[in-house]
Amino acid sequence: MAHHDERDLAALHALVRSRAPYIGVLGARTRATRLLADVESGGYRLDERTKQRLHAPVGLAIGAESPQEIALSIVAEIQAHTARSARVDTAHDVSPSARSLTLVSAHTKDSRTAASGT
């Protein structure tokens, strides 16, 4: 597993300042903890609302091992988060652009954004 901490840290800095309702960090929990500590040491305080948007490690714990299973666990977690948010977060309107879901991945060259489809 190749890690690109420097690139992922830069992406994470941008994402915690964004309005993305879901931010998933791929990799071990210790790696995610280290990246988040680096974000805070860089001068950004992770408030409770921001911490609630962070999912690390990304994906549901379904025993996924293959890339396909990992992808399924991530999509399932995003769907669960989206459905939960739709039920709970009715106090304000969320525009389609604000509903975009952003994932930070140690396996990609950049952050990927996919429409939530809701």
C-alpha positions in Angstrom: 0.0 0.0 0.0 1.6 3.3 -1.1 0.9 6.3 1.1 1.2 9.8 -0.1 0.9 11.7 3.2 2.1 15.0 1.9 -0.5 15.1 -0.9 -3.2 13.7 1.3 -2.4 16.2 4.0 -2.8 19.1 1.5 -6.1 17.7 0.3 -7.3 17.2 3.9 -6.4 20.8 4.7 -8.6 22.0 1.9 -11.4 19.5 2.7 -11.8 20.4 6.4 -12.3 24.0 5.3 -14.9 23.0 2.6 -18.6 22.4 3.0 -18.3 18.8 2.0 -20.7 16.9 4.4 -18.6 13.7 4.2 -14.8 13.4 4.2 -13.4 9.9 4.2 -9.7 9.1 4.9 -8.5 5.9 3.4 -5.8 4.0 5.4 -5.2 2.8 8.9 -6.8 4.7 11.9 -3.3 5.6 13.1 -2.5 7.2 9.8 -5.7 9.2 9.8 -5.1 10.3 13.4 -1.6 11.5 12.4 -2.9 13.4 9.4 -5.6 15.1 11.5 -3.0 16.0 14.1 -0.9 17.5 11.3 -4.0 19.6 10.1 -4.4 20.9 13.7 -0.7 21.7 14.1 -1.0 23.6 10.9 -3.3 26.1 12.6 -6.7 24.7 11.8 -8.8 23.8 14.8 -11.1 20.8 14.1 -14.4 21.7 15.8 -17.0 19.1 16.6 -19.0 19.7 13.4 -15.9 19.1 11.3 -15.0 16.0 13.3 -18.5 14.6 12.6 -17.9 15.0 8.8 -14.7 12.9 9.0 -14.8 9.2 8.6 -11.5 7.4 9.2 -10.8 4.8 8.3 -13.3 5.2 5.5 -15.9 2.5 4.8 -18.1 0.2 6.9 -16.4 -2.6 8.8 -17.6 -5.5 6.6 -14.3 -7.4 6.4 -13.4 -6.0 3.0 -10.1 -7.1 1.6 -10.3 -6.8 -2.2 -10.4 -3.4 -4.0 -14.0 -4.2 -5.0 -15.0 -5.0 -1.4 -13.3 -1.9 -0.1 -15.2 0.2 -2.7 -18.5 -1.4 -1.6 -17.8 -0.7 2.0 -17.1 3.0 1.2 -20.2 3.4 -1.0 -22.3 1.7 1.8 -20.9 4.1 4.4 -21.6 7.1 2.2 -25.2 5.9 1.5 -25.8 5.4 5.3 -24.4 8.8 6.0 -26.5 10.5 3.3 -29.7 8.7 4.4 -29.0 9.6 8.0 -28.3 13.2 7.1 -31.5 13.5 5.0 -33.5 12.4 8.1 -31.7 14.5 10.7 -30.7 17.6 8.8 -34.0 19.2 7.7 -33.3 22.5 9.4 -31.6 24.0 6.4 -31.6 23.4 2.6 -28.4 21.7 1.2 -27.6 22.6 -2.4 -26.5 19.9 -4.8 -23.0 21.2 -4.8 -22.9 21.1 -1.0 -24.0 17.5 -1.1 -20.9 16.4 -3.1 -18.9 13.7 -1.3 -15.2 14.0 -1.2 -12.8 11.2 -0.4 -9.1 11.5 0.4 -7.3 8.4 -0.9 -3.8 7.2 -0.4 -4.2 5.3 -3.6 -5.1 8.2 -6.0 -3.1 11.1 -7.4 -5.8 13.6 -6.3 -9.0 13.8 -4.4 -12.0 12.5 -6.2 -15.5 14.0 -5.9 -18.7 12.2 -6.8 -22.2 13.5 -6.7 -24.3 12.0 -3.9 -27.2 11.3 -6.2 -29.8 12.4 -3.7 
